[in-house]
Amino acid sequence: MHDIFETPVVYLKGVGPKKAGVLKKELDVVTFEDLLYCFPFRYVDKSKIYKVSEVTSDAIWFQLKGRISHLTPVGDKRMKYITAKFTDDSGTIGLVWFRGLSWVKNAFSTDKEYILFGKPSIFRNHYNFVHPELEEFVPGQEELAGQRLEGIYSSTETLKNNGLGSRGISKLMRRLLNQTAASIGETLPEQIINHFQLMGRKEALLNIHFPESLAMIEKATRRLKFEELLFLQLQILQQKIDLQEKIPGLVFNKVGEYLNDFYKNHLPFELTNAQKRVIKEIRGDLKSGKQMNRLLQGDVGSGKTLVALMSMLIALDNGFQSCLMAPTEILATQHFNSIRKMLEKMDVRIALLTGSTKQAVRKTIHKELLDGSLQILIGTHAVIEETVRFQQLGFVVIDEQHRFGVAQRAKLWKKNTITPHVLVMTATPIPRTLAMTLYGNLDVSVIDEMPPGRKAVKTLHFWESKRLRVIGFMREQIKLGRQIYIVYPLIKESEKLDLKNLLDGYESIVRDFPPPDYQVSVLHGRMKSDDKDLEMKRFVDGTTDIMVSTTVIEVGVDVPNASVMIIENAERFGLSQLHQLRGRVGRGAEQSYCILMSGYKLSAEGRKRLEIMVQTNDGFEISEADLQLRGPGDIQGTKQSGMLDFKIANLAKDGELIAKTRKVAGHILDKDPHLATSENKLLKQQLLKISKGKQHYGRIS
């Protein structure tokens, strides 16, 4: 039986091939259902008709009833714009059109009454309406106007030029609902609707487009958000169940000599309770017989690498090799050096493989991986090359995984006949609501405790006028033997952005800190790899006092002696990025500082970000604030997921509903993992419909 909602939108009266093409290109609308789920983004109250004399503000929308006169094209050979007068019994106000001029010239008559709707603007101390909405007044329309809330739909210039502005889309929606309302079926079981006191689907869709009242908009919105989020959570959790059933996991039931020797004799510092808890969670996964897919979140410096190493040692105890993949050479080298140091007194063979590894060394690595003598491989994208083969790869760690594509990550776990266990690590704290959606098919572990003895970084905000004071403070710190980072948002000067840039900044710093008394390094993304490594090495070994850099030092540089991070034009960075940069200091025992420099011209949001940074060092608190300020699209790594293109739900605002629908989905699938029972028939039908032809999100890790 044909589903009317799968009908191509070209067959809706008033659309036709040209408009159908525009709807597909601009709004990705192909079918009746696609159009039905284009919701208004706000509503205007058309319940009152004002008098012209009452137009006294450019801050609100007005609805007027009157006549048009003096319709005048302006311009010599070519019309530039059209003006007109709109009059009622209280006065006259101006109208202006700058586009669609030929249509405007012939569309209106001076002997008819019109209803005008628009937001006035001020020009030469007089109010006028630019591109107002106008429709012919029909007697009896006052009664209709008295109860009308009108939805405003997102449009584009192309849509408007094809008669598909908000009003045009609204007319199509009215036709669509007149034709299809009787066919709108339910997607949620009755017990869920009753338990959560939800509006029915048909009533919700009618009221979201043509609401009876503000209260009905609220109820319709809640219902449609609940439905959207519930089906997303069901999709994610069901894919997780499918993966666990289809992909067997290597069983690591032995904890032996490698882990015990390390724990008793070589542990660099006592584990925090959070680290112990996470290792216990990982051990549970490793012996479960199911493939581990776990996300490990932890702030910069919380000890994620140590947890990853101890997990890799469990793999070694069970006769399997491990691999750690990092997004940059600097970060891979950092991991290699710290792990090699922790294992230096143990008989464990580890190697580093990056793009700059010499051919002779590569050959040795390839040979030792195949014969099993190389137990832990650490590297960049180089580890996923076809030539890299393992004897028995059992455990994979992916650091800062959002920097890798899905296909790249998949290459790594295909290097064993049975898929290895996967631990994904990130130092970018992910808000709880985002973790429940973006990483919903992973088990999540959190290290929410810092190692003992670490002093919290002091964060200070200075205006540009305090520059001399900051320079004096830098000299004091260098005198104490400390090192300093200075981070700039740009490499070269931009004509469009009035920002301090790295090259000018470098010259300025060298003037204030001249050689031979001071040494300054410079580091940015356009430098050759060898030059970057040289500059970084000079800073790491203490040859240089100051590192002038772009954000390439954001992740993975560990210099315990660096105690000051200065961020220029700090208002130009997102909260997550500021927090990552701050994490480059505070690695040693000394008190560390993060100084945020800014000019006086700050947006409200920019000021708020700097205030939050000064107030807290808690990465999760910062990530929640970042989500509220910027929305999910800007959180690092989320745009690639394809999962956050919600029709009505909002990750930043609907945290409570996300948690609720997650719980409901979990409860349903615990009792009925394949939605096979009659009470879940509607859910199964809708899930099949949603997933038909859609991207599969099962392997986000």
C-alpha positions in Angstrom: 0.0 0.0 0.0 1.4 3.4 -1.0 2.4 5.8 1.8 1.0 9.2 0.8 3.9 10.9 2.7 6.4 9.3 0.3 4.8 11.2 -2.6 7.3 13.5 -4.4 6.6 17.1 -3.4 6.4 18.0 -7.2 2.9 16.5 -7.1 1.6 19.0 -4.5 -0.6 21.6 -6.0 1.3 24.9 -6.4 4.8 23.3 -6.5 5.7 21.9 -10.0 9.1 20.9 -11.3 10.9 24.3 -10.8 9.8 24.8 -7.2 10.4 21.2 -6.4 14.0 21.6 -7.6 14.4 24.7 -5.4 12.9 23.0 -2.4 15.3 20.0 -2.8 18.4 22.2 -3.2 17.6 24.8 -0.5 15.8 22.7 2.1 16.5 19.1 1.2 12.7 18.6 0.7 11.9 15.8 -1.7 8.7 14.2 -0.4 5.4 15.3 1.3 6.9 14.1 4.6 10.1 16.1 4.2 7.9 19.2 3.8 5.7 18.3 6.7 8.8 18.2 9.0 9.9 21.7 8.0 8.8 23.5 11.1 8.4 27.2 11.8 11.3 28.6 13.8 9.1 31.2 15.5 5.6 32.5 15.6 4.0 36.0 15.3 0.8 37.0 16.9 -1.7 38.3 14.4 -4.5 38.6 16.9 -4.6 42.4 16.7 -5.0 45.0 13.9 -3.2 48.3 14.8 -3.8 51.8 13.6 -1.1 53.5 11.6 -0.8 56.1 14.3 0.1 53.3 16.8 3.3 52.5 14.9 5.7 53.9 17.5 8.5 51.3 17.7 10.8 49.4 15.3 11.2 46.6 17.9 7.8 44.8 17.3 5.7 43.5 14.5 2.6 45.3 13.4 -0.6 44.3 11.5 -2.5 47.2 9.8 -5.6 47.4 7.6 -5.7 50.2 4.9 -5.3 51.2 1.3 -2.3 51.6 -0.9 -1.7 54.8 -2.9 1.2 56.6 -4.7 2.9 53.5 -6.0 6.0 55.1 -7.5 8.9 53.4 -9.3 12.2 55.2 -8.6 15.1 55.3 -11.1 15.6 56.6 -14.6 16.2 53.9 -17.2 16.1 51.1 -14.7 13.9 50.8 -11.6 16.0 50.9 -8.4 13.1 50.6 -6.0 9.4 51.3 -5.5 7.7 53.4 -2.9 4.1 53.7 -1.8 1.8 55.1 0.9 -0.3 53.0 3.2 -3.3 54.9 4.7 -6.0 54.2 7.3 -8.3 56.6 9.1 -5.5 57.5 11.6 -2.7 58.4 9.2 -0.3 57.4 6.5 3.0 55.4 6.5 5.6 54.7 3.8 6.2 51.3 2.0 9.4 50.4 0.1 10.4 47.5 -2.1 13.9 46.8 -3.4 13.4 43.5 -5.2 10.6 41.8 -7.2 9.9 45.2 -8.6 8.0 44.2 -11.8 5.7 42.0 -9.7 5.1 44.7 -7.1 4.3 47.3 -9.9 1.3 45.2 -11.1 0.3 43.4 -7.9 -1.6 46.0 -6.0 -4.6 48.2 -6.7 -5.5 51.6 -5.2 -9.2 50.7 -4.9 -8.8 47.7 -2.6 -8.2 47.3 1.1 -5.2 45.2 2.3 -3.9 43.6 5.5 -0.3 44.6 6.0 2.1 42.7 8.3 5.7 43.7 9.0 8.3 45.2 11.3 8.9 48.9 10.7 12.2 50.5 10.2 13.3 54.2 10.6 14.5 56.3 7.7 15.1 60.0 8.1 13.2 60.0 11.4 10.1 58.5 9.8 8.8 54.9 10.1 8.3 52.8 7.0 7.8 49.2 6.1 10.4 47.5 3.8 9.1 44.5 1.9 5.9 44.2 4.0 3.6 41.2 3.7 0.3 42.3 2.0 -2.8 40.4 1.3 -6.2 41.6 0.1 -8.7 42.1 2.9 -11.8 40.0 2.8 -14.8 41.0 4.9 -15.1 38.9 8.0 -11.3 38.6 8.2 -11.2 40.5 11.4 -12.7 37.4 13.2 -10.0 35.3 11.7 -7.3 37.7 12.6 -8.5 37.7 16.2 -7.3 34.1 16.6 -4.3 33.8 14.3 -0.8 32.8 15.4 1.3 32.5 12.3 4.4 30.3 12.0 7.5 31.9 10.4 9.5 29.5 8.2 13.2 29.7 7.4 13.8 30.8 3.8 16.6 31.9 1.5 17.0 34.4 -1.2 16.5 31.7 -3.8 13.4 30.4 -2.2 11.9 33.9 -1.9 12.7 34.6 -5.6 10.6 31.5 -6.4 7.6 32.5 -4.3 8.7 30.4 -1.4 9.3 32.9 1.4 7.7 32.2 4.7 4.2 33.1 3.5 4.7 30.9 0.3 5.8 27.9 2.4 2.9 28.4 4.8 0.4 28.2 1.9 2.0 25.0 0.7 1.8 23.6 4.2 -1.9 24.4 4.4 -2.5 22.6 1.1 -0.4 19.6 2.2 -2.3 19.3 5.5 -5.7 19.6 3.8 -4.7 16.8 1.6 -2.9 14.5 4.1 -4.1 15.2 7.7 -6.5 12.2 7.7 -3.5 9.9 6.8 -1.2 11.1 9.7 -0.7 8.0 11.8 0.7 7.5 15.3 4.4 6.5 15.8 4.4 6.0 19.6 2.7 3.3 21.6 -0.3 4.3 23.6 1.3 3.5 26.9 4.2 6.0 26.2 1.7 8.7 25.1 -0.3 8.2 28.3 2.6 7.9 30.7 4.3 11.0 29.5 1.1 12.9 28.8 2.0 13.6 25.2 -0.1 15.1 22.5 -1.1 12.8 19.6 1.1 13.0 16.5 -1.6 14.3 14.2 -2.7 17.0 16.6 1.0 18.0 17.2 1.8 18.4 13.5 -1.4 20.4 12.9 -0.6 22.7 15.9 3.1 23.1 15.1 2.2 24.6 11.7 -1.2 26.3 12.4 -1.4 26.6 16.2 -4.7 27.2 18.1 -2.8 29.0 20.9 0.6 29.4 22.5 -0.2 26.6 25.0 -0.8 24.3 22.0 2.5 25.3 20.4 4.2 24.3 23.7 2.5 20.9 23.8 3.1 20.2 20.1 6.8 21.1 20.4 7.2 18.8 23.4 5.6 15.9 21.7 7.6 16.3 18.5 10.9 16.7 20.4 10.2 13.6 22.5 9.5 11.6 19.4 12.6 12.8 17.5 14.9 12.1 20.5 13.4 8.8 21.4 13.9 7.4 17.9 17.5 8.7 17.8 18.2 7.0 21.2 16.5 3.7 20.0 18.6 3.8 16.8 21.9 4.3 18.7 21.2 1.7 21.4 19.8 -0.9 19.0 22.9 -0.5 16.8 25.0 -1.1 19.9 23.1 -4.3 20.7 23.5 -5.4 17.1 27.2 -4.8 17.2 27.6 -6.7 20.5 25.7 -9.7 19.0 27.4 -9.7 15.6 31.0 -8.8 16.7 32.6 -11.3 19.1 35.2 -9.9 21.5 38.6 -11.3 22.3 38.5 -12.6 25.9 41.2 -11.2 28.1 40.5 -13.0 31.3 44.1 -13.1 32.6 45.9 -10.4 34.6 49.5 -11.5 34.7 53.1 -10.6 35.0 53.2 -7.5 32.8 50.4 -5.6 34.6 51.3 -6.9 38.1 55.0 -6.0 37.7 54.2 -2.5 36.4 51.6 -1.9 39.2 53.9 -3.1 42.0 57.2 -1.8 40.9 57.0 0.9 38.1 53.8 2.9 38.7 55.0 6.6 38.5 52.4 7.8 41.0 49.5 6.4 43.0 46.4 5.9 40.9 43.5 8.3 41.7 40.1 6.7 42.6 38.8 7.8 39.2 41.6 6.0 37.4 41.0 2.8 39.5 37.3 3.0 38.6 37.9 3.3 34.9 40.5 0.5 34.8 37.9 -1.7 36.6 35.3 -0.8 33.9 37.8 -1.6 31.1 38.8 -4.9 32.7 35.1 -5.9 32.9 34.8 -5.2 29.1 37.9 -7.1 28.3 36.8 -10.4 29.9 33.1 -10.1 28.8 33.5 -11.9 25.5 32.0 -8.8 23.7 34.1 -6.3 21.8 34.9 -3.2 23.9 33.9 0.1 22.4 34.6 2.6 25.2 35.1 6.4 25.3 37.5 7.6 27.9 37.0 11.3 28.8 39.4 13.1 31.0 40.7 16.6 31.4 44.2 17.5 30.3 46.6 16.0 32.7 44.1 13.7 34.4 46.1 10.5 33.6 44.4 9.0 30.6 47.6 7.8 29.1 48.5 5.8 32.2 45.0 4.1 32.1 45.6 3.3 28.4 49.0 1.8 29.1 47.7 -0.4 31.9 45.0 -1.6 29.6 47.6 -2.4 26.9 49.6 -4.4 29.5 46.5 -6.6 30.1 46.4 -7.3 26.3 50.1 -8.3 26.6 49.3 -10.6 29.5 46.8 -12.3 27.2 49.3 -12.7 24.3 48.1 -9.8 22.2 49.7 -6.7 20.7 48.4 -3.1 21.2 48.5 0.0 19.1 48.0 3.7 20.0 47.1 6.1 17.2 47.4 9.9 17.7 46.4 12.7 15.2 49.7 14.5 15.0 53.4 13.7 15.1 53.9 15.9 18.1 51.2 14.1 20.1 52.4 10.6 18.9 56.0 11.4 19.9 54.7 12.7 23.3 52.8 9.5 24.0 55.8 7.4 22.9 58.3 9.2 25.1 56.0 9.1 28.2 55.1 5.4 27.8 58.7 4.5 27.0 59.8 6.2 30.2 57.2 4.4 32.3 58.3 1.0 30.8 62.0 1.7 30.7 62.8 -0.9 33.4 60.4 -3.5 32.0 61.0 -6.0 29.1 58.4 -4.5 26.8 59.3 -3.8 23.1 57.6 -0.5 21.9 58.1 1.5 18.7 57.1 4.8 17.2 55.8 5.0 13.6 55.1 8.4 11.9 55.3 9.9 8.5 59.0 10.9 9.1 60.1 7.5 10.3 63.1 6.4 8.2 62.7 3.5 5.7 65.2 1.2 7.5 63.4 1.7 10.8 60.0 1.0 9.1 61.3 -2.3 7.8 62.3 -3.4 11.3 59.0 -2.3 12.7 57.0 -4.2 10.0 59.1 -7.3 10.6 58.8 -7.2 14.4 55.0 -6.6 14.2 54.6 -9.7 12.1 56.8 -12.0 14.2 55.1 -10.6 17.4 58.3 -9.3 19.1 57.1 -5.7 18.9 54.3 -5.5 21.5 53.2 -1.9 21.5 53.1 0.3 18.4 52.5 4.1 18.8 52.1 6.3 15.8 50.1 8.7 13.6 48.1 7.8 10.4 51.2 5.9 9.4 50.0 2.9 11.5 47.0 2.3 9.2 49.0 1.9 6.1 48.5 -1.4 4.2 52.1 -2.4 4.8 51.6 -2.3 8.6 50.5 -5.8 9.7 50.3 -7.3 13.2 50.7 -10.9 14.3 47.9 -10.5 16.9 46.4 -7.1 17.4 44.1 -7.1 20.4 43.8 -3.6 21.8 43.5 -0.3 20.0 43.7 3.2 21.6 42.7 6.2 19.5 43.6 9.6 21.0 41.6 12.7 20.2 39.5 10.5 17.8 37.5 13.4 16.4 40.6 14.3 14.4 40.3 11.1 12.4 37.7 10.1 9.8 35.5 7.1 10.3 37.2 5.2 7.4 40.6 5.9 8.9 39.7 4.5 12.2 38.0 1.5 10.7 41.3 0.5 8.9 42.9 0.0 12.3 40.5 -2.5 13.7 40.5 -4.5 10.4 44.1 -5.4 11.1 43.0 -8.5 13.0 40.6 -11.3 12.1 38.6 -10.7 15.3 38.0 -7.0 15.8 40.3 -5.7 18.6 39.0 -3.9 21.7 38.8 -0.2 21.1 39.5 2.6 23.7 38.8 6.1 22.4 40.3 8.9 24.4 39.6 12.6 24.4 40.8 15.6 26.5 38.0 17.7 25.0 35.3 17.3 27.7 32.0 16.4 26.1 28.8 17.7 27.6 26.6 14.9 28.9 23.8 15.5 26.4 26.2 15.5 23.5 27.9 12.2 24.8 24.4 10.6 24.9 23.8 11.3 21.3 27.1 11.7 19.4 28.8 8.8 21.3 25.6 7.0 22.3 26.8 3.6 21.1 30.0 3.7 23.2 30.3 3.0 26.8 31.6 6.1 28.5 34.2 6.3 31.3 35.2 9.6 32.9 38.3 10.5 34.8 37.0 13.4 36.9 39.9 13.7 39.4 43.4 15.1 39.0 46.5 13.4 40.3 47.6 14.6 43.8 50.0 17.4 44.0 48.8 19.3 40.9 48.1 23.0 41.6 45.1 24.5 39.7 46.2 26.9 37.0 45.4 30.5 38.0 43.5 32.2 35.1 43.6 36.0 34.7 42.0 38.4 32.2 44.0 41.5 31.2 43.0 44.3 28.9 45.5 45.5 26.3 46.3 48.6 28.5 48.0 46.2 31.0 50.5 44.9 28.5 53.6 46.4 30.4 52.5 44.7 33.6 52.2 41.3 31.8 55.7 41.8 30.2 57.1 42.5 33.7 55.4 39.3 35.0 57.0 37.3 32.2 60.4 38.6 33.1 59.9 37.6 36.7 58.9 34.0 35.7 61.8 33.6 33.3 64.1 34.8 36.1 62.7 32.0 38.2 63.7 29.5 35.5 60.2 29.1 34.0 59.1 29.0 30.4 56.2 30.8 28.6 53.8 30.1 25.8 52.3 32.9 23.8 49.5 31.9 21.5 48.1 33.9 18.6 44.9 33.3 16.5 46.5 34.1 13.1 49.9 33.6 11.4 49.9 36.7 9.1 48.0 39.9 9.4 44.5 39.8 8.1 42.8 42.9 6.4 39.4 41.7 7.6 40.3 40.8 11.2 42.0 43.4 13.4 43.9 40.8 15.4 47.4 40.6 16.7 49.1 38.1 14.5 51.9 35.7 15.2 54.6 37.2 13.0 54.1 40.7 14.3 53.9 39.3 17.8 57.1 37.4 17.4 59.0 40.6 16.3 57.4 42.5 19.2 58.4 39.8 21.8 62.0 39.7 20.5 62.2 43.5 21.0 61.0 43.1 24.6 63.1 40.0 25.2 66.2 40.5 23.1 69.0 37.9 22.7 71.4 36.9 24.0 69.6 37.4 27.4 66.5 35.6 26.1 65.7 33.0 23.5 62.4 32.9 21.6 61.0 30.0 19.5 58.2 30.2 16.9 55.9 27.5 15.9 52.9 27.4 13.4 51.1 25.0 11.1 52.7 26.1 7.9 56.2 25.3 9.0 57.9 22.1 7.6 57.8 19.1 9.9 61.5 19.1 10.6 61.5 22.9 11.5 58.5 22.3 13.8 60.3 19.5 15.6 63.5 21.5 16.0 61.6 24.5 17.5 59.6 22.2 19.8 62.8 20.4 20.9 64.5 23.7 21.7 61.6 24.6 24.0 61.2 21.1 25.6 64.9 20.9 26.5 64.9 24.5 27.9 67.0 26.2 25.3 64.3 28.8 24.6 62.4 30.8 27.2 59.4 31.7 25.2 57.4 29.8 22.6 55.4 32.0 20.2 52.8 29.8 18.6 49.4 29.4 16.9 47.1 26.7 18.2 49.3 23.8 16.9 50.4 23.5 20.6 46.8 23.0 21.7 47.1 19.2 22.1 49.9 17.0 23.1 52.8 19.2 24.2 54.0 18.4 27.7 56.6 20.7 29.1 56.4 20.6 32.9 58.7 23.7 33.2 56.3 25.9 31.2 54.3 27.7 33.8 52.7 30.6 31.9 50.2 30.5 29.0 49.4 33.9 27.4 46.5 33.8 24.9 46.3 36.9 22.6 42.9 38.0 21.4 41.4 35.4 23.7 37.9 36.5 22.9 38.4 35.0 19.4 38.8 31.5 20.7 36.0 29.1 21.7 35.7 27.9 25.3 36.9 24.4 24.6 39.9 25.7 22.7 40.8 28.1 25.5 40.5 25.3 28.0 42.8 23.0 25.9 45.4 25.7 25.6 45.3 26.3 29.3 46.0 22.6 29.8 49.5 23.1 28.3 50.6 24.6 31.6 50.2 23.2 35.1 52.2 20.1 34.3 54.8 20.6 36.9 54.8 21.2 40.7 55.1 25.0 40.4 52.1 27.4 40.3 51.1 28.0 36.7 49.2 30.9 35.1 46.9 31.4 32.1 46.7 35.0 31.0 43.8 36.0 28.6 44.6 39.2 26.7 41.9 41.1 25.0 40.9 44.6 23.6 38.0 46.6 25.1 35.6 45.8 22.2 34.1 42.6 23.4 30.8 41.1 22.4 28.5 39.9 25.2 29.4 36.3 24.3 33.1 37.0 24.2 33.0 38.7 27.6 31.0 35.7 29.0 33.6 33.2 27.7 36.4 35.0 29.4 34.5 35.3 32.6 33.8 31.5 32.6 37.5 30.8 32.0 38.5 32.9 35.0 35.9 31.4 37.2 36.5 27.6 36.7 39.1 25.0 35.7 36.4 22.2 35.4 36.5 21.0 31.8 33.0 19.5 32.0 31.5 22.7 33.4 33.2 24.6 30.6 31.9 22.2 27.9 28.4 22.6 29.2 28.7 26.4 29.0 30.2 26.1 25.5 27.3 24.1 24.4 24.9 26.7 25.8 26.8 29.6 24.2 27.6 28.2 20.8 25.3 25.2 20.2 26.4 21.7 19.2 27.5 22.5 15.7 30.6 24.3 16.9 31.7 21.7 19.5 34.8 20.1 18.2 34.2 17.2 16.0 30.4 17.1 16.0 29.8 18.4 12.5 31.2 15.2 10.9 28.7 13.0 12.6 25.7 13.7 10.5 23.6 13.0 13.5 22.9 16.4 14.9 20.7 17.7 12.1 17.6 17.8 14.3 14.3 19.0 12.9 13.0 20.4 16.3 15.1 19.2 19.2 18.0 21.2 20.5 21.0 19.6 22.3 21.9 22.8 24.1 18.4 23.3 25.5 16.8 19.9 25.7 19.2 18.1 28.1 16.4 16.9 30.4 14.4 15.5 27.6 17.5 13.8 26.1 18.2 12.1 29.4 14.5 11.1 29.7 14.3 9.6 26.2 17.6 7.8 26.7 16.2 6.1 29.8 12.9 5.2 28.1 14.8 3.7 25.1 17.1 1.7 27.4 14.1 0.4 29.3 12.3 -0.7 26.1 15.3 -2.4 24.6 16.3 -4.1 27.9 12.9 -5.9 27.8 12.6 -6.3 24.0 16.0 -5.8 22.3 14.6 -6.4 18.7 11.3 -4.7 19.3 9.6 -8.0 18.4 6.5 -7.7 20.7 3.2 -6.3 19.6 3.3 -3.4 22.0 6.5 -2.2 20.2 5.2 -2.7 16.7 4.8 1.0 16.0 8.3 1.8 17.2 9.8 -0.9 15.0 7.8 0.3 11.9 9.0 3.9 12.5 12.6 2.8 13.1 12.6 0.9 9.8 11.2 3.9 8.0 13.8 6.3 9.6 16.8 4.0 8.8 15.6 3.2 5.2 18.3 4.8 3.1 19.8 6.7 6.0 23.5 6.6 7.1 24.4 3.9 9.6 25.9 5.3 12.8 27.0 2.1 14.4 30.7 2.6 14.2 31.2 6.1 15.5 34.2 5.0 17.5 
